[in-house]
Amino acid sequence: MQSLDDLRKVAVGSGPNGVPILLRDVATVQFGPDMRRGIAEQNGEGETVGGIVVVRYGANANQVIQTVKQRLDQAMRPCRRT
């Protein structure tokens, strides 16, 4: 199999007098959306996003963490439910 057309030509059965029934005769063959590769949940309440923060050599890791938390808080303000 090299293409969708190759799949369309696959015999899935036979009709009267042994005439092959091809996949294209009984189905629409097309590419679908990409498969999801992972999911992150927060406290079992639904999907969320994740990320990685890389601290540059010589930087104050604690300060970087605090700054990231502040920026995330700012970014989430418009999204928070009341």
PDB file of N, CA, C and O in Angstrom:
ATOM      1  N   MET A   1       0.845  -1.172   0.000  1.00  0.00           N
ATOM      2  CA  MET A   1       0.000   0.000   0.000  1.00  0.00           C
ATOM      3  C   MET A   1       0.894   1.239   0.000  1.00  0.00           C
ATOM      4  O   MET A   1       1.750   1.414   0.867  1.00  0.00           O
ATOM      5  N   GLN A   2       0.672   2.074  -0.978  1.00  0.00           N
ATOM      6  CA  GLN A   2       1.463   3.291  -1.093  1.00  0.00           C
ATOM      7  C   GLN A   2       0.602   4.550  -1.106  1.00  0.00           C
ATOM      8  O   GLN A   2       1.118   5.655  -0.937  1.00  0.00           O
ATOM      9  N   SER A   3      -0.708   4.392  -1.304  1.00  0.00           N
ATOM     10  CA  SER A   3      -1.561   5.568  -1.430  1.00  0.00           C
ATOM     11  C   SER A   3      -2.989   5.231  -1.014  1.00  0.00           C
ATOM     12  O   SER A   3      -3.338   4.070  -0.800  1.00  0.00           O
ATOM     13  N   LEU A   4      -3.801   6.278  -0.905  1.00  0.00           N
ATOM     14  CA  LEU A   4      -5.216   6.060  -0.620  1.00  0.00           C
ATOM     15  C   LEU A   4      -5.883   5.293  -1.760  1.00  0.00           C
ATOM     16  O   LEU A   4      -6.783   4.485  -1.530  1.00  0.00           O
ATOM     17  N   ASP A   5      -5.441   5.549  -2.980  1.00  0.00           N
ATOM     18  CA  ASP A   5      -6.025   4.839  -4.113  1.00  0.00           C
ATOM     19  C   ASP A   5      -5.774   3.338  -4.015  1.00  0.00           C
ATOM     20  O   ASP A   5      -6.628   2.535  -4.391  1.00  0.00           O
ATOM     21  N   ASP A   6      -4.592   2.959  -3.504  1.00  0.00           N
ATOM     22  CA  ASP A   6      -4.310   1.536  -3.294  1.00  0.00           C
ATOM     23  C   ASP A   6      -5.308   0.938  -2.305  1.00  0.00           C
ATOM     24  O   ASP A   6      -5.772  -0.186  -2.496  1.00  0.00           O
ATOM     25  N   LEU A   7      -5.634   1.671  -1.265  1.00  0.00           N
ATOM     26  CA  LEU A   7      -6.617   1.185  -0.284  1.00  0.00           C
ATOM     27  C   LEU A   7      -7.999   1.083  -0.901  1.00  0.00           C
ATOM     28  O   LEU A   7      -8.744   0.141  -0.629  1.00  0.00           O
ATOM     29  N   ARG A   8      -8.336   2.050  -1.727  1.00  0.00           N
ATOM     30  CA  ARG A   8      -9.656   2.030  -2.372  1.00  0.00           C
ATOM     31  C   ARG A   8      -9.851   0.778  -3.230  1.00  0.00           C
ATOM     32  O   ARG A   8     -10.981   0.330  -3.424  1.00  0.00           O
ATOM     33  N   LYS A   9      -8.774   0.223  -3.733  1.00  0.00           N
ATOM     34  CA  LYS A   9      -8.843  -0.936  -4.626  1.00  0.00           C
ATOM     35  C   LYS A   9      -8.816  -2.285  -3.898  1.00  0.00           C
ATOM     36  O   LYS A   9      -8.837  -3.331  -4.547  1.00  0.00           O
ATOM     37  N   VAL A  10      -8.770  -2.278  -2.584  1.00  0.00           N
ATOM     38  CA  VAL A  10      -8.729  -3.521  -1.814  1.00  0.00           C
ATOM     39  C   VAL A  10     -10.102  -4.204  -1.876  1.00  0.00           C
ATOM     40  O   VAL A  10     -11.131  -3.576  -1.626  1.00  0.00           O
ATOM     41  N   ALA A  11     -10.098  -5.490  -2.211  1.00  0.00           N
ATOM     42  CA  ALA A  11     -11.334  -6.267  -2.246  1.00  0.00           C
ATOM     43  C   ALA A  11     -11.735  -6.637  -0.818  1.00  0.00           C
ATOM     44  O   ALA A  11     -10.928  -7.169  -0.055  1.00  0.00           O
ATOM     45  N   VAL A  12     -12.986  -6.352  -0.469  1.00  0.00           N
ATOM     46  CA  VAL A  12     -13.479  -6.657   0.874  1.00  0.00           C
ATOM     47  C   VAL A  12     -14.532  -7.760   0.849  1.00  0.00           C
ATOM     48  O   VAL A  12     -15.058  -8.154   1.890  1.00  0.00           O
ATOM     49  N   GLY A  13     -14.827  -8.242  -0.328  1.00  0.00           N
ATOM     50  CA  GLY A  13     -15.811  -9.312  -0.464  1.00  0.00           C
ATOM     51  C   GLY A  13     -16.073  -9.561  -1.936  1.00  0.00           C
ATOM     52  O   GLY A  13     -15.378  -9.048  -2.812  1.00  0.00           O
ATOM     53  N   SER A  14     -17.085 -10.356  -2.178  1.00  0.00           N
ATOM     54  CA  SER A  14     -17.458 -10.603  -3.576  1.00  0.00           C
ATOM     55  C   SER A  14     -18.966 -10.580  -3.699  1.00  0.00           C
ATOM     56  O   SER A  14     -19.698 -11.010  -2.808  1.00  0.00           O
ATOM     57  N   GLY A  15     -19.401 -10.065  -4.826  1.00  0.00           N
ATOM     58  CA  GLY A  15     -20.828  -9.970  -5.097  1.00  0.00           C
ATOM     59  C   GLY A  15     -21.288 -11.125  -5.949  1.00  0.00           C
ATOM     60  O   GLY A  15     -20.624 -12.159  -6.025  1.00  0.00           O
ATOM     61  N   PRO A  16     -22.435 -10.947  -6.594  1.00  0.00           N
ATOM     62  CA  PRO A  16     -22.961 -11.990  -7.475  1.00  0.00           C
ATOM     63  C   PRO A  16     -21.951 -12.359  -8.565  1.00  0.00           C
ATOM     64  O   PRO A  16     -21.255 -11.497  -9.101  1.00  0.00           O
ATOM     65  N   ASN A  17     -21.889 -13.602  -8.868  1.00  0.00           N
ATOM     66  CA  ASN A  17     -20.994 -14.119  -9.910  1.00  0.00           C
ATOM     67  C   ASN A  17     -19.520 -13.876  -9.587  1.00  0.00           C
ATOM     68  O   ASN A  17     -18.685 -13.861 -10.491  1.00  0.00           O
ATOM     69  N   GLY A  18     -19.194 -13.685  -8.309  1.00  0.00           N
ATOM     70  CA  GLY A  18     -17.799 -13.530  -7.911  1.00  0.00           C
ATOM     71  C   GLY A  18     -17.182 -12.186  -8.226  1.00  0.00           C
ATOM     72  O   GLY A  18     -15.961 -12.042  -8.168  1.00  0.00           O
ATOM     73  N   VAL A  19     -17.998 -11.196  -8.561  1.00  0.00           N
ATOM     74  CA  VAL A  19     -17.472  -9.856  -8.848  1.00  0.00           C
ATOM     75  C   VAL A  19     -16.956  -9.248  -7.543  1.00  0.00           C
ATOM     76  O   VAL A  19     -17.690  -9.187  -6.556  1.00  0.00           O
ATOM     77  N   PRO A  20     -15.690  -8.795  -7.532  1.00  0.00           N
ATOM     78  CA  PRO A  20     -15.131  -8.246  -6.284  1.00  0.00           C
ATOM     79  C   PRO A  20     -15.848  -6.971  -5.849  1.00  0.00           C
ATOM     80  O   PRO A  20     -16.211  -6.126  -6.668  1.00  0.00           O
ATOM     81  N   ILE A  21     -16.041  -6.859  -4.539  1.00  0.00           N
ATOM     82  CA  ILE A  21     -16.543  -5.619  -3.945  1.00  0.00           C
ATOM     83  C   ILE A  21     -15.321  -4.912  -3.366  1.00  0.00           C
ATOM     84  O   ILE A  21     -14.650  -5.436  -2.476  1.00  0.00           O
ATOM     85  N   LEU A  22     -15.046  -3.736  -3.875  1.00  0.00           N
ATOM     86  CA  LEU A  22     -13.871  -2.986  -3.445  1.00  0.00           C
ATOM     87  C   LEU A  22     -14.220  -2.053  -2.299  1.00  0.00           C
ATOM     88  O   LEU A  22     -15.373  -1.658  -2.124  1.00  0.00           O
ATOM     89  N   LEU A  23     -13.215  -1.715  -1.535  1.00  0.00           N
ATOM     90  CA  LEU A  23     -13.422  -0.819  -0.401  1.00  0.00           C
ATOM     91  C   LEU A  23     -14.066   0.480  -0.854  1.00  0.00           C
ATOM     92  O   LEU A  23     -14.930   1.012  -0.157  1.00  0.00           O
ATOM     93  N   ARG A  24     -13.663   1.002  -2.012  1.00  0.00           N
ATOM     94  CA  ARG A  24     -14.236   2.259  -2.510  1.00  0.00           C
ATOM     95  C   ARG A  24     -15.728   2.131  -2.809  1.00  0.00           C
ATOM     96  O   ARG A  24     -16.435   3.137  -2.867  1.00  0.00           O
ATOM     97  N   ASP A  25     -16.213   0.902  -2.999  1.00  0.00           N
ATOM     98  CA  ASP A  25     -17.630   0.688  -3.279  1.00  0.00           C
ATOM     99  C   ASP A  25     -18.491   0.806  -2.024  1.00  0.00           C
ATOM    100  O   ASP A  25     -19.693   1.058  -2.113  1.00  0.00           O
ATOM    101  N   VAL A  26     -17.878   0.625  -0.859  1.00  0.00           N
ATOM    102  CA  VAL A  26     -18.670   0.605   0.380  1.00  0.00           C
ATOM    103  C   VAL A  26     -18.232   1.646   1.402  1.00  0.00           C
ATOM    104  O   VAL A  26     -18.823   1.754   2.476  1.00  0.00           O
ATOM    105  N   ALA A  27     -17.189   2.418   1.068  1.00  0.00           N
ATOM    106  CA  ALA A  27     -16.672   3.370   2.067  1.00  0.00           C
ATOM    107  C   ALA A  27     -16.049   4.576   1.382  1.00  0.00           C
ATOM    108  O   ALA A  27     -15.677   4.534   0.209  1.00  0.00           O
ATOM    109  N   THR A  28     -15.949   5.648   2.150  1.00  0.00           N
ATOM    110  CA  THR A  28     -15.188   6.811   1.717  1.00  0.00           C
ATOM    111  C   THR A  28     -13.802   6.668   2.321  1.00  0.00           C
ATOM    112  O   THR A  28     -13.657   6.568   3.539  1.00  0.00           O
ATOM    113  N   VAL A  29     -12.802   6.657   1.485  1.00  0.00           N
ATOM    114  CA  VAL A  29     -11.428   6.474   1.948  1.00  0.00           C
ATOM    115  C   VAL A  29     -10.722   7.811   1.856  1.00  0.00           C
ATOM    116  O   VAL A  29     -10.565   8.369   0.770  1.00  0.00           O
ATOM    117  N   GLN A  30     -10.297   8.323   3.004  1.00  0.00           N
ATOM    118  CA  GLN A  30      -9.626   9.622   3.049  1.00  0.00           C
ATOM    119  C   GLN A  30      -8.753   9.711   4.277  1.00  0.00           C
ATOM    120  O   GLN A  30      -8.888   8.920   5.211  1.00  0.00           O
ATOM    121  N   PHE A  31      -7.858  10.678   4.269  1.00  0.00           N
ATOM    122  CA  PHE A  31      -7.042  10.926   5.447  1.00  0.00           C
ATOM    123  C   PHE A  31      -7.892  11.642   6.478  1.00  0.00           C
ATOM    124  O   PHE A  31      -8.701  12.504   6.137  1.00  0.00           O
ATOM    125  N   GLY A  32      -7.708  11.284   7.740  1.00  0.00           N
ATOM    126  CA  GLY A  32      -8.398  11.954   8.828  1.00  0.00           C
ATOM    127  C   GLY A  32      -7.430  12.839   9.583  1.00  0.00           C
ATOM    128  O   GLY A  32      -6.283  12.998   9.168  1.00  0.00           O
ATOM    129  N   PRO A  33      -7.876  13.417  10.686  1.00  0.00           N
ATOM    130  CA  PRO A  33      -6.998  14.275  11.474  1.00  0.00           C
ATOM    131  C   PRO A  33      -5.875  13.459  12.110  1.00  0.00           C
ATOM    132  O   PRO A  33      -5.995  12.247  12.294  1.00  0.00           O
ATOM    133  N   ASP A  34      -4.793  14.139  12.438  1.00  0.00           N
ATOM    134  CA  ASP A  34      -3.689  13.477  13.127  1.00  0.00           C
ATOM    135  C   ASP A  34      -4.160  12.921  14.461  1.00  0.00           C
ATOM    136  O   ASP A  34      -5.017  13.501  15.128  1.00  0.00           O
ATOM    137  N   MET A  35      -3.587  11.793  14.834  1.00  0.00           N
ATOM    138  CA  MET A  35      -3.923  11.181  16.114  1.00  0.00           C
ATOM    139  C   MET A  35      -3.304  11.983  17.253  1.00  0.00           C
ATOM    140  O   MET A  35      -2.198  12.508  17.123  1.00  0.00           O
ATOM    141  N   ARG A  36      -4.011  12.074  18.350  1.00  0.00           N
ATOM    142  CA  ARG A  36      -3.451  12.724  19.535  1.00  0.00           C
ATOM    143  C   ARG A  36      -2.392  11.821  20.122  1.00  0.00           C
ATOM    144  O   ARG A  36      -2.550  10.601  20.164  1.00  0.00           O
ATOM    145  N   ARG A  37      -1.334  12.416  20.566  1.00  0.00           N
ATOM    146  CA  ARG A  37      -0.234  11.633  21.106  1.00  0.00           C
ATOM    147  C   ARG A  37      -0.189  11.657  22.633  1.00  0.00           C
ATOM    148  O   ARG A  37       0.520  10.858  23.243  1.00  0.00           O
ATOM    149  N   GLY A  38      -0.910  12.530  23.227  1.00  0.00           N
ATOM    150  CA  GLY A  38      -0.890  12.583  24.679  1.00  0.00           C
ATOM    151  C   GLY A  38      -1.943  13.543  25.184  1.00  0.00           C
ATOM    152  O   GLY A  38      -2.519  14.324  24.428  1.00  0.00           O
ATOM    153  N   ILE A  39      -2.178  13.465  26.464  1.00  0.00           N
ATOM    154  CA  ILE A  39      -3.153  14.341  27.092  1.00  0.00           C
ATOM    155  C   ILE A  39      -2.675  14.642  28.507  1.00  0.00           C
ATOM    156  O   ILE A  39      -2.069  13.797  29.167  1.00  0.00           O
ATOM    157  N   ALA A  40      -2.951  15.832  28.949  1.00  0.00           N
ATOM    158  CA  ALA A  40      -2.646  16.205  30.324  1.00  0.00           C
ATOM    159  C   ALA A  40      -3.948  16.619  30.990  1.00  0.00           C
ATOM    160  O   ALA A  40      -4.734  17.374  30.417  1.00  0.00           O
ATOM    161  N   GLU A  41      -4.170  16.132  32.183  1.00  0.00           N
ATOM    162  CA  GLU A  41      -5.359  16.491  32.950  1.00  0.00           C
ATOM    163  C   GLU A  41      -4.936  17.160  34.240  1.00  0.00           C
ATOM    164  O   GLU A  41      -3.855  16.906  34.770  1.00  0.00           O
ATOM    165  N   GLN A  42      -5.808  18.019  34.732  1.00  0.00           N
ATOM    166  CA  GLN A  42      -5.535  18.679  35.999  1.00  0.00           C
ATOM    167  C   GLN A  42      -6.590  18.265  37.010  1.00  0.00           C
ATOM    168  O   GLN A  42      -7.765  18.607  36.877  1.00  0.00           O
ATOM    169  N   ASN A  43      -6.162  17.532  38.009  1.00  0.00           N
ATOM    170  CA  ASN A  43      -7.035  17.085  39.099  1.00  0.00           C
ATOM    171  C   ASN A  43      -8.281  16.348  38.603  1.00  0.00           C
ATOM    172  O   ASN A  43      -9.328  16.399  39.248  1.00  0.00           O
ATOM    173  N   GLY A  44      -8.173  15.668  37.471  1.00  0.00           N
ATOM    174  CA  GLY A  44      -9.303  14.928  36.937  1.00  0.00           C
ATOM    175  C   GLY A  44     -10.455  15.796  36.475  1.00  0.00           C
ATOM    176  O   GLY A  44     -11.558  15.292  36.263  1.00  0.00           O
ATOM    177  N   GLU A  45     -10.223  17.091  36.315  1.00  0.00           N
ATOM    178  CA  GLU A  45     -11.298  18.020  35.953  1.00  0.00           C
ATOM    179  C   GLU A  45     -11.281  18.411  34.486  1.00  0.00           C
ATOM    180  O   GLU A  45     -12.089  19.242  34.070  1.00  0.00           O
ATOM    181  N   GLY A  46     -10.409  17.853  33.706  1.00  0.00           N
ATOM    182  CA  GLY A  46     -10.384  18.187  32.296  1.00  0.00           C
ATOM    183  C   GLY A  46      -8.972  18.408  31.795  1.00  0.00           C
ATOM    184  O   GLY A  46      -7.995  18.347  32.541  1.00  0.00           O
ATOM    185  N   GLU A  47      -8.908  18.668  30.501  1.00  0.00           N
ATOM    186  CA  GLU A  47      -7.613  18.815  29.861  1.00  0.00           C
ATOM    187  C   GLU A  47      -6.933  20.124  30.243  1.00  0.00           C
ATOM    188  O   GLU A  47      -7.577  21.125  30.558  1.00  0.00           O
ATOM    189  N   THR A  48      -5.630  20.072  30.202  1.00  0.00           N
ATOM    190  CA  THR A  48      -4.824  21.256  30.485  1.00  0.00           C
ATOM    191  C   THR A  48      -3.602  21.214  29.569  1.00  0.00           C
ATOM    192  O   THR A  48      -3.465  20.291  28.766  1.00  0.00           O
ATOM    193  N   VAL A  49      -2.745  22.170  29.676  1.00  0.00           N
ATOM    194  CA  VAL A  49      -1.525  22.189  28.880  1.00  0.00           C
ATOM    195  C   VAL A  49      -0.323  22.038  29.803  1.00  0.00           C
ATOM    196  O   VAL A  49      -0.415  22.282  31.006  1.00  0.00           O
ATOM    197  N   GLY A  50       0.783  21.643  29.238  1.00  0.00           N
ATOM    198  CA  GLY A  50       2.013  21.510  30.007  1.00  0.00           C
ATOM    199  C   GLY A  50       3.137  22.203  29.268  1.00  0.00           C
ATOM    200  O   GLY A  50       3.013  22.531  28.088  1.00  0.00           O
ATOM    201  N   GLY A  51       4.207  22.418  29.953  1.00  0.00           N
ATOM    202  CA  GLY A  51       5.350  23.057  29.324  1.00  0.00           C
ATOM    203  C   GLY A  51       6.618  22.769  30.099  1.00  0.00           C
ATOM    204  O   GLY A  51       6.578  22.223  31.202  1.00  0.00           O
ATOM    205  N   ILE A  52       7.722  23.134  29.522  1.00  0.00           N
ATOM    206  CA  ILE A  52       9.025  22.944  30.150  1.00  0.00           C
ATOM    207  C   ILE A  52       9.725  24.295  30.188  1.00  0.00           C
ATOM    208  O   ILE A  52       9.728  25.033  29.203  1.00  0.00           O
ATOM    209  N   VAL A  53      10.304  24.601  31.309  1.00  0.00           N
ATOM    210  CA  VAL A  53      11.074  25.831  31.452  1.00  0.00           C
ATOM    211  C   VAL A  53      12.536  25.429  31.606  1.00  0.00           C
ATOM    212  O   VAL A  53      12.876  24.595  32.444  1.00  0.00           O
ATOM    213  N   VAL A  54      13.389  26.025  30.795  1.00  0.00           N
ATOM    214  CA  VAL A  54      14.813  25.758  30.855  1.00  0.00           C
ATOM    215  C   VAL A  54      15.490  26.976  31.461  1.00  0.00           C
ATOM    216  O   VAL A  54      15.340  28.096  30.974  1.00  0.00           O
ATOM    217  N   VAL A  55      16.232  26.739  32.527  1.00  0.00           N
ATOM    218  CA  VAL A  55      16.941  27.828  33.204  1.00  0.00           C
ATOM    219  C   VAL A  55      18.345  27.927  32.625  1.00  0.00           C
ATOM    220  O   VAL A  55      19.069  26.934  32.541  1.00  0.00           O
ATOM    221  N   ARG A  56      18.712  29.121  32.232  1.00  0.00           N
ATOM    222  CA  ARG A  56      20.054  29.323  31.676  1.00  0.00           C
ATOM    223  C   ARG A  56      21.112  29.137  32.750  1.00  0.00           C
ATOM    224  O   ARG A  56      20.886  29.403  33.930  1.00  0.00           O
ATOM    225  N   TYR A  57      22.255  28.682  32.316  1.00  0.00           N
ATOM    226  CA  TYR A  57      23.378  28.485  33.221  1.00  0.00           C
ATOM    227  C   TYR A  57      23.698  29.802  33.925  1.00  0.00           C
ATOM    228  O   TYR A  57      23.816  30.851  33.291  1.00  0.00           O
ATOM    229  N   GLY A  58      23.834  29.725  35.228  1.00  0.00           N
ATOM    230  CA  GLY A  58      24.181  30.903  36.028  1.00  0.00           C
ATOM    231  C   GLY A  58      22.981  31.702  36.502  1.00  0.00           C
ATOM    232  O   GLY A  58      23.130  32.605  37.325  1.00  0.00           O
ATOM    233  N   ALA A  59      21.792  31.388  35.999  1.00  0.00           N
ATOM    234  CA  ALA A  59      20.600  32.125  36.433  1.00  0.00           C
ATOM    235  C   ALA A  59      20.151  31.618  37.796  1.00  0.00           C
ATOM    236  O   ALA A  59      20.473  30.496  38.188  1.00  0.00           O
ATOM    237  N   ASN A  60      19.417  32.440  38.503  1.00  0.00           N
ATOM    238  CA  ASN A  60      18.871  32.088  39.805  1.00  0.00           C
ATOM    239  C   ASN A  60      17.604  31.273  39.568  1.00  0.00           C
ATOM    240  O   ASN A  60      16.576  31.820  39.170  1.00  0.00           O
ATOM    241  N   ALA A  61      17.678  29.964  39.813  1.00  0.00           N
ATOM    242  CA  ALA A  61      16.561  29.063  39.527  1.00  0.00           C
ATOM    243  C   ALA A  61      15.307  29.464  40.289  1.00  0.00           C
ATOM    244  O   ALA A  61      14.210  29.425  39.733  1.00  0.00           O
ATOM    245  N   ASN A  62      15.450  29.846  41.546  1.00  0.00           N
ATOM    246  CA  ASN A  62      14.298  30.250  42.349  1.00  0.00           C
ATOM    247  C   ASN A  62      13.622  31.479  41.740  1.00  0.00           C
ATOM    248  O   ASN A  62      12.395  31.546  41.667  1.00  0.00           O
ATOM    249  N   GLN A  63      14.417  32.439  41.310  1.00  0.00           N
ATOM    250  CA  GLN A  63      13.852  33.639  40.693  1.00  0.00           C
ATOM    251  C   GLN A  63      13.138  33.305  39.384  1.00  0.00           C
ATOM    252  O   GLN A  63      12.079  33.860  39.091  1.00  0.00           O
ATOM    253  N   VAL A  64      13.712  32.407  38.607  1.00  0.00           N
ATOM    254  CA  VAL A  64      13.080  32.002  37.352  1.00  0.00           C
ATOM    255  C   VAL A  64      11.730  31.344  37.640  1.00  0.00           C
ATOM    256  O   VAL A  64      10.745  31.626  36.957  1.00  0.00           O
ATOM    257  N   ILE A  65      11.680  30.485  38.632  1.00  0.00           N
ATOM    258  CA  ILE A  65      10.426  29.816  38.999  1.00  0.00           C
ATOM    259  C   ILE A  65       9.375  30.838  39.405  1.00  0.00           C
ATOM    260  O   ILE A  65       8.228  30.756  38.965  1.00  0.00           O
ATOM    261  N   GLN A  66       9.753  31.795  40.235  1.00  0.00           N
ATOM    262  CA  GLN A  66       8.798  32.816  40.678  1.00  0.00           C
ATOM    263  C   GLN A  66       8.302  33.661  39.505  1.00  0.00           C
ATOM    264  O   GLN A  66       7.118  33.989  39.427  1.00  0.00           O
ATOM    265  N   THR A  67       9.205  34.009  38.602  1.00  0.00           N
ATOM    266  CA  THR A  67       8.820  34.805  37.432  1.00  0.00           C
ATOM    267  C   THR A  67       7.874  34.020  36.527  1.00  0.00           C
ATOM    268  O   THR A  67       6.902  34.579  36.017  1.00  0.00           O
ATOM    269  N   VAL A  68       8.144  32.745  36.324  1.00  0.00           N
ATOM    270  CA  VAL A  68       7.267  31.906  35.500  1.00  0.00           C
ATOM    271  C   VAL A  68       5.888  31.823  36.134  1.00  0.00           C
ATOM    272  O   VAL A  68       4.881  31.935  35.436  1.00  0.00           O
ATOM    273  N   LYS A  69       5.827  31.629  37.437  1.00  0.00           N
ATOM    274  CA  LYS A  69       4.529  31.562  38.128  1.00  0.00           C
ATOM    275  C   LYS A  69       3.753  32.862  37.966  1.00  0.00           C
ATOM    276  O   LYS A  69       2.541  32.840  37.753  1.00  0.00           O
ATOM    277  N   GLN A  70       4.441  33.985  38.066  1.00  0.00           N
ATOM    278  CA  GLN A  70       3.775  35.281  37.899  1.00  0.00           C
ATOM    279  C   GLN A  70       3.228  35.436  36.484  1.00  0.00           C
ATOM    280  O   GLN A  70       2.099  35.886  36.289  1.00  0.00           O
ATOM    281  N   ARG A  71       4.032  35.061  35.509  1.00  0.00           N
ATOM    282  CA  ARG A  71       3.604  35.189  34.110  1.00  0.00           C
ATOM    283  C   ARG A  71       2.432  34.260  33.811  1.00  0.00           C
ATOM    284  O   ARG A  71       1.508  34.641  33.092  1.00  0.00           O
ATOM    285  N   LEU A  72       2.462  33.054  34.354  1.00  0.00           N
ATOM    286  CA  LEU A  72       1.340  32.136  34.157  1.00  0.00           C
ATOM    287  C   LEU A  72       0.071  32.692  34.787  1.00  0.00           C
ATOM    288  O   LEU A  72      -1.012  32.599  34.208  1.00  0.00           O
ATOM    289  N   ASP A  73       0.209  33.266  35.968  1.00  0.00           N
ATOM    290  CA  ASP A  73      -0.938  33.866  36.636  1.00  0.00           C
ATOM    291  C   ASP A  73      -1.520  34.996  35.787  1.00  0.00           C
ATOM    292  O   ASP A  73      -2.739  35.111  35.657  1.00  0.00           O
ATOM    293  N   GLN A  74      -0.655  35.827  35.212  1.00  0.00           N
ATOM    294  CA  GLN A  74      -1.120  36.915  34.348  1.00  0.00           C
ATOM    295  C   GLN A  74      -1.826  36.359  33.121  1.00  0.00           C
ATOM    296  O   GLN A  74      -2.865  36.876  32.713  1.00  0.00           O
ATOM    297  N   ALA A  75      -1.274  35.322  32.539  1.00  0.00           N
ATOM    298  CA  ALA A  75      -1.857  34.738  31.333  1.00  0.00           C
ATOM    299  C   ALA A  75      -3.210  34.101  31.612  1.00  0.00           C
ATOM    300  O   ALA A  75      -4.081  34.092  30.742  1.00  0.00           O
ATOM    301  N   MET A  76      -3.395  33.572  32.810  1.00  0.00           N
ATOM    302  CA  MET A  76      -4.623  32.859  33.133  1.00  0.00           C
ATOM    303  C   MET A  76      -5.744  33.766  33.618  1.00  0.00           C
ATOM    304  O   MET A  76      -6.892  33.324  33.668  1.00  0.00           O
ATOM    305  N   ARG A  77      -5.468  34.987  33.968  1.00  0.00           N
ATOM    306  CA  ARG A  77      -6.517  35.869  34.495  1.00  0.00           C
ATOM    307  C   ARG A  77      -7.743  35.951  33.595  1.00  0.00           C
ATOM    308  O   ARG A  77      -8.857  35.812  34.099  1.00  0.00           O
ATOM    309  N   PRO A  78      -7.597  36.169  32.281  1.00  0.00           N
ATOM    310  CA  PRO A  78      -8.794  36.254  31.447  1.00  0.00           C
ATOM    311  C   PRO A  78      -9.559  34.935  31.351  1.00  0.00           C
ATOM    312  O   PRO A  78     -10.739  34.940  31.000  1.00  0.00           O
ATOM    313  N   CYS A  79      -8.917  33.807  31.655  1.00  0.00           N
ATOM    314  CA  CYS A  79      -9.530  32.496  31.472  1.00  0.00           C
ATOM    315  C   CYS A  79     -10.193  31.951  32.737  1.00  0.00           C
ATOM    316  O   CYS A  79     -10.978  31.005  32.662  1.00  0.00           O
ATOM    317  N   ARG A  80      -9.894  32.521  33.866  1.00  0.00           N
ATOM    318  CA  ARG A  80     -10.398  31.968  35.136  1.00  0.00           C
ATOM    319  C   ARG A  80     -11.907  32.068  35.228  1.00  0.00           C
ATOM    320  O   ARG A  80     -12.513  33.070  34.851  1.00  0.00           O
ATOM    321  N   ARG A  81     -12.495  30.999  35.741  1.00  0.00           N
ATOM    322  CA  ARG A  81     -13.937  30.982  35.955  1.00  0.00           C
ATOM    323  C   ARG A  81     -14.221  31.484  37.350  1.00  0.00           C
ATOM    324  O   ARG A  81     -13.460  31.217  38.281  1.00  0.00           O
ATOM    325  N   THR A  82     -15.314  32.211  37.499  1.00  0.00           N
ATOM    326  CA  THR A  82     -15.679  32.716  38.834  1.00  0.00           C
ATOM    327  C   THR A  82     -16.820  31.935  39.395  1.00  0.00           C
ATOM    328  O   THR A  82     -17.269  32.211  40.508  1.00  0.00           O
TER     329      THR A  82
END
